[in-house]
Amino acid sequence: MRALAVIAACCALGAGATGSASSSSGLPHCSLAQLKLTGSLQGATQSLLGTLTVTNRASRACALPVAPKRVSLRVGTQVLPTLTVRMSPAMEPPGLPTRKIAGRERVFVGIQWRNWCGRPRGRVRLSVELAIYNATPSTPVGRVRTPVCANHKFTSKVAVSRFKISP
């Protein structure tokens, strides 16, 4: 009996500790009108790496998925063919995972673009778009140098982290 009580207590504590990362089922999904995206990317080892800020412009909170479903990269009107993958936890920006964004607050998401073998190449004016439920906020990230083409056999990938709040 004592063992069951210890297990029950551990489960209750574990559920409370993961509350910030759990689904915010009582909140409506964030809408495009609520969200503003800003940020930049900088050259890293054979890639571009950066942190984007998602700001809730509304006064009411809204629900987020664990991470953006897709990251789209644009040069002018051209959407670059890339594959969105989850970022390894070691590469994620600091902070606590979250599934909601309070009114007038912000969350962060890390992205890393690798292995670009397509066109255009070199310095380009890039913008980034995140798929967050049905909302797709976008932001220009400025002039950047495309990542190195490491292997023509593999698709260009954009790794994306979970949504994070500052600790």
C-alpha positions, 0 to 999 in steps of 0.5 A: 500500500505504501508503494502505491501511495509513493507512486501516486505522489510521484505521478501527481508531482510529475503532472504538475511539473510538466504543466507548462508543456501540456496542452492548453485545451481550454484556450482557442488556437492562436490566430494570425491577427494575434501573432507577430513574428520577428527575428534574424538568422546568422551564419553558423557552421555550414548553416544559418541559425537563429531565434524567432520571437512570436508575440501575442498582440492581443490581450487574451491568451491563446494555445500553441502546438508543441512546435511549428508544424512547418517552417517555410523559407522565401526569397522574393515570391519563391518558396524554397523546397525544404523539409521541416524537422525537429531540432535536437534538444541540445540545439534549442534556445534556452527556456521552458517549453510552453503550449500557450502564450499569454496576452501581450507576451512572447515566446521563442522558437529556434530554427536552423537551415542546412544543406542548401543545394538549390537556387538562388545561392549566395546572398539573398533577401530571406523571409521566414514563415511559421505554420502555427495551427491555421496561422502562418505569421512571417517576417523578413530576416534580411540579407543572408548567405545561403547555407553550404551545399554539403550533399546533393543527395539530401534534401535541404532541412530546417530544424525547428525547436519547441516553443519556449518561454523565458525561465 
